[in-house]
Amino acid sequence: MNFKITHVNSIEAFEVKTSGEVNADEFIVMAEMLLNQPEFTPNCNVIFDHTALNFNNLSCDDLQKIRTFHIVNEERIGRGKSSIVVNVGLLSEWHKIWSKGQKIKTRNKVQVFESYDDAVKWIVGK
């Protein structure tokens, strides 16, 4: 999995663009790098642009590792918003994949979008 992390001053949020095949280990590396950004504080908002990410082969074990990372790092993540952007037509696939396995509850607010513009509007509260 490839990724690029950018702080977008105009919307006071981070943008994480991902591509390639997702797996838990690389996802966790990306998440650690995000949490260690100098501008990142708990409650930061993030737009995850996953439009170039292949998540079709994500296993239940990988999902559980990612969920465990979220639980362990809940204080660092905080109560911010996370917009997830997927390609048009893949919204139901995304929800289907993440419905597998043991669910978790976090204080972080998450919405999934098929439109980058809609994701930004939600992040900035418009």
N, C-alpha and C positions, 0 to 999 in steps of 0.2 A: 504494500500500500504506500502510495506517495501522498505527501501533504505539504501545504504551505500555510503558515499562520501569519496573519496580518492584523494589526490594530487599525481600525477604521475610525479616525478621529471624528469625522462628520456625523456619525451615528453613535459614537461612544460605545463601540462593540468590537469584538474580535470576529474575524472571518477566517474560517478554516476550509480550504479547498482540498478535496481529496480525490484520488484517482487510483485505478488499479483494483486488485483483488483484496478485499478486507479479511483480516484475521485478528484475533484478540490481541496477540502480542504486539503487533504493529499499531493497532488502535490505541493500546495503552501507552505506547511510546509517544504517540501523537498527543494524547490527553495529558501526559506528564509534561511534555514540552509546553503545551498551552498553559497549564497551571503554573509553570515556572517562568512565564513571560514577566518582565519587569512591571508592565502595566496591569497585569492580572491581579485582581483582588476578589475575595468571595463576593458573590452577587453580580459579577460581570455578566454581560449578555454576549452570546456567541451565535453566529450564523454558520452552520455546517453545510457547506455546498458539496453534497454527495452526488451531484449529477453525473460525474465521471467515475463513480465508485461502483464496482461489481460486488453486490452483497448477497447474490443468489446462493452461494455455497457456504454461507456462515453457519457453522454447526451450533448445536445447543450448548456444547462445552464452551465454545467461544463466546456465545451470548452470556453464559453464566460468569465467565471471567470478566467480561466488560461490566456486568451488573455488580459483581463483587468490587471491582475498582471504584465504581460510583459510590457504593456504600462506605467503603473504607475512607474515601476522600470527600465525603459529604460536606464536612466543615470547610474544606478548601474550595469546593465548588460553590457552595452557598445557595442563595435563593434567586439567582438570576434567571433570565430566559434563554432557552436554547431553541433556535429555529433550525430545523433540518429541511434541506431542499433536495428533493429527488426528481428524476426525470418525469415528464408528463406520462401518465399511465402506470406509474410504479408505486403510487401511494398505497394502494391496497396490498401490494406485494410487501412493502416495508412493514405495514401493520401486521401482516400475516407472519412474517419472520419474527418480529419482536413479541408476538403473542405466545411464542413457544417458551417452554421452561418455566422456572420459578420467577414470579413477578416481584418487583421491588417498588417501594414508594420513596421518593426523594422530595426535598423541598424545592428543587430546581423545576421550573415550569418549562414544558416541552411542547412544541407544535411542529407538525410535519406539513410541508408545502410542496406544491409542484411549480410554484412561481417564486423566483428570487425576490421580485418586487414585493409580493405579499409577505414574504418572510421578513423583509426589512421593515415594512409597515407595522408588523406585529411587534418587532423588537423595539421600535421607537414609540409605539403606543398610538399609532394613527389608524 
